[in-house]
Structures are given as structure tokens and as C-alpha cells.
Amino acid sequence: VSQWQQPVDVRHYAKEAREEHLAVHSQINKLLERLRKSQATENVGGIIGDLECDVCELAVGKLQDLIVSNASEKLIVEVAIDICIGLNEADDRVCHGIIPEFKDEFIGVIRTVALSPKELCGSLLGNSCALVHNPWDESWTVPLTNASGKPKFTIPNPPKQGAPQTVILHLSDVHTDPKYAPGSLSKCTEPLCCRAWFGPGSAGEYGALGSCDSPPALVENLLQRVATAHKDIKYVIFTGDVPEHNVWNQSRSDILESIATLGDLFVKYLPGVKVYPAVGNHESAPVNSFPPPYVKGYNNHAWLLDTLAKDWGRWLPESTQATIKLGGFYAVELEPGLRLLSLNINYCNPLNWWLLINDTDPTGQLAWMQNQLQDAENKNEKVYIIGHIPPRGGCLKAWSWTYHKIVNRYADTVRGQFFGHYHSDENAVFYDDEDNSTQAVGNWYIGPSVTPYEGNGVYPAYRLYQKDGGYEGSTHAVL
């Protein structure tokens, strides 16, 4: 509030924009003053939330008016930076970085989608401001083509004593910060700390709990540990998120460099071990921005997908290249009788604003998944599914329900689903959807993060799975 109440400098605006911007500044200032006074009372209840929504609506409405009236991008960015600083949600440096980072996505979507400021704030701040009506997210599904009657789900029999087993390493959410500085401040005014310019502090050589990402030393130490302590690992499942959390100051080249660096480390410490990656929501600049193929020009995602196809080609066969370049997903045989499907679940992420234009099965990925599962069923194969974001609450409704419908139909084929994103060590059981059945038919393995970044901090971790496998007639069940 104190920052916003300082006089705003509008000398750099065009003459016709000055009075209008000063008027909006005054209105937001009054709302923030009400917010400050409300915070001093005890029974504020939903008042603060309502005021925050009002401020958001006024600010977004101003930006929407500028975009619709074809104001210059320079003016739109300048006004947005002033609003960001005034709302006191981040310091000046973050605001000056994050607004230009997101301008193409924000302007592109606003020019295409007819959403009110209230609905846009609901998308930004949550349903407490407004329920965003996205007609695409309620009106589509994927038909189950060539699918006959659903086979009866059978619980796999335990393997015989002494039967071969396969060891799988599950890594997720590495978030390596190449600018991590041991001995720096671990609590700061920005979303990501432990960097030299914040001054001296308690950041350790291998990391700090809280708002700090993985130092390169931590990632190397973890892979060294894995290489020496678990020599029987057959392959690695990596469920995404490579770059650090400085989302206001990341370029495309930064993202690509972080992906290549982690790939080099896998090859260095786990030579000869196949790595099967999935793409995380941080593997884009800006974060969460995964435009479907209908978005052309500079914002098209070929810059990332083509690089992933090349980098992942260290471990994946040529047959995966086409779907990776199309949408960042692929299928591969892990061993006879077992295939793996790696999904790009960023096409389900509600923070991916490009989906407001049309989120109907982007790239046809879910239809492709159903065809893969049907083919596996026909051949009596089993399937593992991996992805970054677990397709539940933090996932668009139509995509999530369609995913569940498909996996439920092929419950006897799917032997495991592996995700990350939450930075916590979790499992989730789901049930047959026929007649409110109490029959559990699947399990989500949600892997912990390598990075300690999360709230008050989490300890770096990885998972090892032992599965029935490596011989003819294996169930491929995770044991």
C-alpha cells in the first residue's frame, strides 16, 4: 500500500493516456487503503478477498481496455508494471521482469477470448473472485474408438519366490538453480532466494529449506549417490521440472540450457541407463505457457518441442520424434510386454492461458493415448503412464474427466501412473467408476522433489520402485 500511494510518474506516457491512468491509479489507491484498514480489524472474513478481487478487476479492466483499443505494447507493459508494483505483491525487480515475460501470452489471449475482468481475475486469483466459464471445458470428450466390452479387472498375483525384479528410479522437480550461492540469504523479498546479491545468510552448500532451489552441488551429489548405492537401476522415470523458480527472469535459452545440462548429468552419472522424461510446467518461458499447435508465429512452441525431441533422443527411439515435436508426448517399449506413455499434461493446466482459446484435446493427445491403450490390450501388453501434473484438482475438468474415463476403461492394462509437481511424497488410489464401485483399480505414484523449494521447505528425495519383470509372463506390477 505504501508503495502504491507514492505519486506515480506518468511523464513517459502519451498525453492522451496520462489522465486516464492517473484516474485508475486513484481508484486502486482507494481500494488498497480500504484493504489496509480491513486488515487491522478482527472479523474481516471475506472482505479482504472481495477487496483484492475488486483491485484485480479494476487493474485487469484497465489493461483489457488498452489491449482492445490497440494501444501500443510498450504502453500496456508500462501500465501493467505500475500496477504490479502498486499491488505490492512483488518487489520492483520482479515486476519489471515478469510483465514483459508474460505480455505475449496475455495480450494474445485477451485479443482472442471474450472474458470479463471478473472472469479473468477468477482465473488469476481463484474461484473466490469468479467462476470462469470456459465453454470448451464442458463440452468435449474423446470417444473410445475400437473398444469392445471392458475386461474384468484382475488383481495381479504375487510373483513366485525368487522371480526376477526390475528396479526403477523416479526423479521429479529438480529445479536446478545455477546462480545458487552458498552462504547467501535464504529468506528474501523475492520468490526465489539463496543468490549472492541478497547478501550473507545461512544457505548451505547443498541447499536451504524454504524459498531456495537446488544448488548444482545437490543435484550432482544425488546422482552420485544413486550411481554408487543403486547399481541395479534398470531405467529412470523423470516426471519433469528442470529450471529454477525465477519465472520473472527466464529466457528460452535459459530453459534449453537447463534441460541440456540435466541430460548431460544423467549421461555422466548413469551411463547406459535409459531415462524416460515427461515435460513439466516450468519447461517453458514463460512458465505454464504451452500453446497448442493452432498458435502460430513467435509464440508457437516449436522452439521447445524440437529441442526436447533432440535432447530426449539420447534415450528414445526415432519412432518417438513425431509426437514429441507435435506436443511433447510419446510411447516407447520398456521391455517385452510393457510400454510406457509419457504425457504432456500441461495441456490440462488451468494456468496455461492459451487453453482459454480452445482446450479441446490439444494435439489429439488423449485420443492417441486411448489408441495406444487399445493396441496394448489387443496385444496383451501392460502400460505405465508418466506425466508431470497429476490430472485431478489442478487440471481442467473436461481433460481430467476424459483422462479418468480412458484409464478406467483400460484399468486391467495400466499397471502404474507416475507423476510429480507437488514436491511431496504421495500416493493416490482410484476406484472403478462403474456403479460407485469400491473396487480399487489403480494407484498414482506421486514422487517427491529434488528441490527443497516449497513453503517452509521439503527435504530432497527420490523414489525407487521394485517391479515384477524381466521374464516372460511377468505381471509388471509395482511391488
C-alpha positions in Angstrom: 0.0 0.0 0.0 2.8 2.5 0.9 4.4 1.9 -2.4 1.2 2.4 -4.4 0.4 5.6 -2.5 3.6 7.3 -3.7 2.9 9.7 -6.6 3.0 7.8 -9.9 5.3 9.1 -12.7 3.2 9.3 -15.9 5.5 11.6 -17.8 6.6 8.7 -20.0 3.0 8.1 -21.2 1.5 9.6 -24.2 -0.5 12.7 -23.4 -3.9 11.1 -24.0 -3.1 8.2 -21.6 -2.0 10.3 -18.6 -5.3 11.4 -17.2 -6.9 8.0 -17.6 -4.0 6.3 -15.9 -4.0 8.7 -13.0 -7.7 8.1 -12.6 -7.2 4.4 -12.4 -4.3 4.9 -10.1 -6.5 6.9 -7.7 -9.3 4.3 -7.8 -6.9 1.4 -7.0 -5.3 3.6 -4.3 -8.7 4.0 -2.5 -9.4 0.2 -2.7 -6.0 -0.6 -1.2 -6.5 1.9 1.6 -9.8 0.1 2.4 -7.9 -3.2 2.3 -5.2 -1.9 4.7 -7.9 -0.7 7.2 -9.7 -4.0 6.9 -6.5 -5.9 7.8 -6.4 -4.0 11.1 -9.8 -5.4 12.1 -10.5 -8.8 13.6 -13.6 -10.0 11.7 -12.6 -9.3 8.1 -13.9 -12.7 6.8 -14.3 -12.4 3.1 -13.9 -8.7 3.0 -10.2 -8.8 2.2 -10.8 -11.4 -0.5 -13.6 -9.2 -2.0 -11.3 -6.1 -2.0 -8.5 -8.0 -3.6 -10.8 -9.1 -6.3 -12.0 -5.5 -6.8 -8.5 -4.3 -7.2 -7.7 -7.1 -9.6 -10.9 -6.3 -11.7 -10.1 -2.6 -11.9 -6.4 -3.3 -12.9 -7.3 -6.0 -15.4 -10.1 -4.0 -16.8 -7.7 -1.1 -17.5 -5.3 -3.4 -19.3 -8.1 -5.1 -21.2 -9.3 -1.7 -22.4 -5.8 -0.8 -23.6 -5.5 -4.1 -25.5 -8.9 -3.9 -27.2 -8.2 -0.2 -28.2 -5.0 -1.4 -29.9 -2.7 0.6 -27.6 1.0 0.0 -28.1 2.6 -2.9 -26.3 5.0 -0.5 -24.8 2.2 1.4 -23.0 0.4 -1.8 -22.0 3.6 -3.1 -20.4 4.4 0.2 -18.6 0.9 0.4 -17.1 1.0 -3.3 -16.1 4.4 -2.8 -14.4 3.0 0.2 -12.5 0.0 -1.9 -11.3 2.2 -4.8 -10.3 4.4 -2.5 -8.2 1.4 -0.8 -6.7 -0.2 -4.0 -5.6 2.9 -4.7 -3.6 2.8 -8.4 -4.4 6.4 -8.4 -5.5 9.4 -6.1 -5.5 10.1 -3.7 -8.4 12.7 -6.0 -9.9 10.2 -8.9 -10.2 7.5 -6.7 -11.6 9.9 -5.3 -14.3 10.8 -8.9 -15.2 7.5 -10.8 -15.1 5.3 -8.4 -17.0 7.4 -8.4 -20.2 7.8 -12.2 -19.8 4.0 -12.8 -19.9 2.9 -10.0 -22.3 2.7 -12.0 -25.5 0.5 -14.7 -23.9 -1.7 -12.2 -22.0 -2.2 -9.9 -25.0 -2.7 -12.8 -27.4 -5.4 -14.4 -25.3 -7.2 -11.2 -24.4 -7.4 -10.3 -28.1 -9.0 -13.6 -28.9 -11.2 -14.6 -25.9 -14.3 -12.7 -24.7 -13.8 -12.8 -20.9 -14.8 -10.1 -18.4 -12.3 -8.6 -16.0 -14.1 -10.5 -13.2 -13.7 -13.8 -15.0 -10.0 -13.1 -15.8 -9.4 -12.4 -12.1 -11.1 -15.6 -11.2 -8.6 -17.3 -13.5 -5.7 -15.5 -11.7 -6.9 -15.5 -8.1 -9.2 -18.4 -7.9 -12.9 -19.2 -7.7 -13.4 -16.8 -4.7 -13.3 -14.0 -7.2 -15.4 -15.6 -10.0 -16.1 -18.9 -11.6 -14.6 -18.8 -15.1 -17.0 -20.1 -17.7 -14.9 -21.9 -20.3 -17.4 -23.4 -22.7 -14.7 -25.6 -24.2 -14.0 -27.1 -20.8 -17.5 -28.5 -20.5 -18.4 -29.7 -24.0 -15.9 -32.3 -25.2 -14.7 -35.8 -24.6 -12.8 -38.4 -26.5 -14.8 -41.4 -27.8 -13.4 -44.8 -27.0 -12.8 -46.0 -30.6 -12.5 -49.7 -31.4 -13.0 -50.5 -27.7 -15.1 -53.6 -27.1 -16.5 -54.6 -23.7 -14.4 -53.6 -20.7 -12.3 -56.6 -19.5 -12.8 -57.6 -15.9 -10.1 -56.0 -13.7 -7.9 -58.6 -12.0 -5.5 -58.0 -9.2 -2.0 -59.3 -10.2 -0.9 -62.4 -8.5 2.3 -62.0 -6.4 5.4 -63.2 -8.2 6.9 -66.6 -7.4 9.6 -66.8 -4.8 12.9 -65.7 -6.5 11.3 -64.4 -9.6 13.3 -61.6 -11.3 12.5 -58.0 -10.4 13.4 -54.7 -12.0 14.4 -51.6 -10.2 13.1 -48.2 -11.4 14.4 -44.8 -10.2 11.8 -42.0 -10.1 13.1 -38.4 -10.0 11.0 -35.3 -10.2 11.1 -31.5 -9.8 14.9 -31.0 -9.9 14.7 -27.2 -10.3 18.5 -26.6 -10.5 19.5 -23.0 -9.8 22.9 -22.3 -11.4 23.0 -19.0 -9.5 22.6 -20.6 -6.1 25.2 -19.1 -3.7 26.2 -20.9 -0.5 26.3 -18.6 2.4 23.7 -16.2 1.0 20.3 -15.2 2.4 17.7 -17.9 2.4 14.8 -15.6 3.2 14.4 -12.6 0.9 11.9 -10.2 -0.7 11.7 -12.3 -4.0 10.1 -15.6 -4.7 13.5 -17.3 -5.1 16.3 -16.6 -2.7 19.8 -18.0 -1.9 21.5 -15.8 -4.5 24.6 -13.7 -4.0 23.0 -10.3 -4.4 20.8 -10.8 -1.4 23.8 -10.7 0.9 25.2 -13.0 3.5 23.0 -15.6 5.2 22.6 -19.3 6.1 22.3 -21.0 2.7 24.2 -24.3 2.9 26.5 -25.9 0.3 23.8 -28.4 -0.6 20.7 -26.2 -0.2 18.4 -24.5 2.2 14.8 -25.2 3.2 12.2 -22.7 2.0 12.4 -20.4 -0.9 15.6 -21.8 -2.4 16.1 -24.2 -5.3 18.6 -27.0 -5.8 22.2 -25.9 -6.0 24.1 -27.8 -8.7 26.1 -29.4 -6.0 22.9 -31.0 -4.6 21.9 -32.4 -8.0 25.3 -33.9 -8.7 25.6 -35.3 -5.1 22.2 -37.0 -5.5 23.1 -38.6 -8.9 26.5 -39.7 -7.4 24.7 -41.3 -4.5 22.2 -43.1 -6.9 25.1 -44.3 -9.1 27.0 -45.8 -6.2 24.2 -47.1 -4.0 21.8 -48.4 -6.5 23.8 -50.1 -9.3 20.8 -52.3 -10.2 18.6 -49.5 -11.6 17.3 -50.6 -15.0 15.8 -47.3 -16.0 14.8 -43.8 -14.8 11.4 -42.1 -14.8 11.8 -38.3 -14.7 8.5 -36.5 -14.3 9.6 -33.0 -15.2 10.5 -29.5 -14.0 14.2 -28.8 -14.6 14.6 -25.0 -14.4 14.6 -22.9 -11.2 11.7 -20.8 -9.9 12.9 -17.3 -11.1 9.9 -17.3 -13.5 10.1 -13.5 -13.9 13.6 -13.6 -15.4 13.9 -16.6 -17.7 14.6 -16.7 -21.4 14.0 -19.5 -23.8 17.8 -20.1 -23.9 17.9 -20.4 -20.1 15.3 -23.1 -20.3 17.0 -25.0 -23.0 20.4 -24.8 -21.3 18.9 -26.2 -18.1 17.4 -29.1 -19.9 20.6 -29.9 -21.7 22.7 -29.6 -18.5 20.5 -32.1 -16.6 20.6 -34.5 -19.6 24.4 -34.3 -19.6 24.4 -35.2 -15.8 22.2 -38.2 -16.4 24.6 -39.5 -19.0 27.6 -38.7 -16.8 26.5 -40.5 -13.7 24.1 -43.1 -15.1 25.8 -44.2 -18.4 23.9 -46.8 -20.3 20.8 -46.3 -18.2 17.7 -45.3 -20.2 15.9 -42.1 -18.9 12.2 -41.6 -19.8 11.3 -37.9 -19.3 8.0 -36.1 -19.1 7.7 -32.3 -19.7 7.0 -30.1 -16.6 5.1 -26.8 -16.4 8.5 -25.0 -15.8 10.0 -26.2 -19.1 8.6 -23.1 -20.9 9.3 -19.4 -20.9 7.0 -18.0 -19.6 6.1 -20.7 -17.1 2.9 -22.7 -17.7 2.7 -21.4 -21.3 2.2 -24.3 -23.6 0.4 -23.0 -26.7 -1.3 -25.7 -28.8 -0.3 -26.0 -32.4 -3.0 -23.6 -33.6 -0.9 -20.8 -32.1 1.5 -19.7 -34.8 4.4 -17.3 -35.2 6.8 -16.4 -32.4 4.5 -17.9 -29.7 4.5 -21.3 -31.4 6.1 -24.0 -29.2 8.4 -25.5 -31.8 11.4 -23.8 -30.1 10.9 -26.1 -27.1 9.4 -29.3 -28.6 12.0 -29.6 -31.3 14.7 -29.3 -28.7 13.1 -31.9 -26.4 12.9 -34.3 -29.3 16.6 -33.8 -29.9 17.7 -33.9 -26.2 15.4 -36.9 -25.3 16.7 -38.7 -28.4 19.7 -39.7 -26.3 17.5 -42.4 -24.8 14.4 -42.6 -27.0 14.0 -44.3 -30.4 13.4 -42.5 -33.7 9.7 -43.6 -33.6 9.0 -41.1 -30.7 10.2 -38.0 -32.6 6.9 -37.1 -34.4 4.7 -36.9 -31.3 7.3 -35.1 -29.2 7.6 -32.4 -31.9 3.8 -32.3 -32.1 3.0 -32.0 -28.4 5.7 -33.3 -26.1 4.4 -36.8 -25.6 5.5 -40.3 -26.8 5.2 -44.1 -26.4 8.1 -46.5 -26.0 8.6 -50.1 -25.2 10.3 -50.6 -21.9 10.7 -54.3 -22.2 8.7 -57.1 -24.0 5.1 -56.9 -22.8 5.4 -53.4 -21.3 5.2 -50.0 -22.9 5.4 -46.5 -21.4 3.3 -43.5 -22.3 4.7 -40.1 -21.5 2.0 -37.4 -21.5 2.3 -33.6 -21.7 -0.3 -32.7 -19.0 0.4 -29.0 -19.4 -2.5 -29.2 -21.9 -4.7 -29.7 -18.8 -3.1 -26.9 -16.7 -5.6 -24.1 -16.0 -2.7 -21.6 -15.7 -1.9 -22.3 -19.3 -3.9 -19.3 -20.6 -3.7 -20.4 -24.3 -6.3 -23.1 -23.4 -8.9 -20.3 -22.9 -8.9 -20.1 -26.7 -9.8 -23.8 -27.2 -8.8 -26.6 -24.9 -10.4 -29.5 -26.9 -7.9 -32.3 -26.6 -4.9 -30.2 -27.8 -2.7 -32.1 -30.3 -5.1 -35.1 -30.0 -3.1 -36.5 -27.2 -5.9 -38.2 -25.3 -7.2 -39.8 -28.4 -3.7 -41.0 -29.1 -3.5 -42.4 -25.5 -6.7 -44.3 -25.9 -5.4 -45.8 -29.2 -2.2 -46.8 -27.5 -4.0 -48.5 -24.6 -6.4 -50.3 -27.0 -3.4 -51.6 -29.0 -1.7 -52.7 -25.8 -4.9 -54.5 -24.7 -5.1 -56.2 -28.1 -1.5 -57.5 -27.7 -1.9 -58.4 -24.1 0.7 -55.8 -23.0 0.8 -53.7 -19.9 1.3 -50.0 -19.7 2.9 -47.4 -17.5 1.8 -43.7 -17.8 4.0 -40.8 -16.7 3.4 -37.1 -16.6 4.2 -34.0 -14.5 0.9 -32.7 -13.1 -1.4 -35.3 -11.5 -4.7 -35.0 -13.5 -7.0 -34.2 -10.6 -8.0 -30.8 -8.9 -5.3 -28.7 -10.6 -6.4 -29.9 -14.0 -9.1 -28.6 -16.4 -12.4 -30.5 -15.9 -13.0 -31.9 -19.4 -9.4 -33.1 -19.8 -9.3 -34.6 -16.4 -12.6 -36.5 -16.7 -11.7 -37.7 -20.1 -8.3 -39.0 -18.9 -10.0 -40.8 -16.0 -12.7 -42.3 -18.3 -9.9 -43.7 -20.6 -7.8 -45.1 -17.7 -10.8 -46.6 -16.0 -11.7 -48.4 -19.2 -8.2 -49.8 -19.5 -7.6 -50.4 -15.8 -6.6 -54.0 -16.4 -3.9 -52.8 -18.8 -2.5 -49.8 -16.9 -0.1 -51.1 -14.3 1.1 -47.8 -12.9 0.8 -44.0 -13.2 3.7 -41.8 -12.1 3.6 -38.0 -11.6 5.4 -35.2 -9.7 4.7 -31.4 -9.4 3.5 -31.4 -5.8 7.0 -31.5 -4.3 5.7 -34.1 -1.8 5.9 -37.8 -1.4 2.3 -39.1 -2.1 0.2 -42.0 -3.3 -3.4 -41.8 -4.5 -5.8 -44.7 -5.0 -8.6 -44.5 -7.5 -11.6 -46.7 -8.0 -13.7 -48.2 -10.7 -16.4 -45.7 -11.7 -19.0 -48.3 -12.5 -22.0 -48.1 -10.1 -20.0 -46.4 -7.4 -17.8 -49.4 -7.0 -15.5 -49.8 -4.0 -13.0 -51.8 -6.2 -9.7 -50.0 -6.3 -8.3 -50.3 -9.8 -5.2 -48.1 -9.8 -2.6 -46.2 -8.0 -0.9 -42.9 -8.6 2.8 -42.7 -7.6 3.4 -39.0 -6.9 7.2 -38.6 -6.5 8.9 -36.2 -4.1 11.0 -33.3 -5.4 14.8 -33.0 -5.5 14.5 -29.3 -4.8 13.8 -28.2 -1.2 11.7 -25.3 -2.5 8.2 -25.5 -1.1 6.5 -23.5 1.7 8.7 -24.0 4.8 10.8 -26.4 2.8 10.9 -30.1 2.0 13.9 -32.4 2.1 15.3 -33.5 -1.2 14.3 -37.1 -2.1 13.9 -39.7 -4.8 11.9 -42.9 -5.1 12.9 -46.5 -6.0 10.4 -49.0 -7.2 10.8 -52.7 -7.5 8.5 -54.3 -10.1 7.8 -57.8 -11.2 9.6 -58.1 -14.5 12.4 -59.2 -16.7 10.9 -62.6 -17.6 8.1 -64.0 -19.9 4.7 -63.9 -18.2 5.6 -61.1 -15.8 2.7 -59.0 -14.4 4.8 -55.8 -14.4 3.1 -54.9 -11.2 4.9 -52.4 -8.9 5.8 -54.4 -5.8 
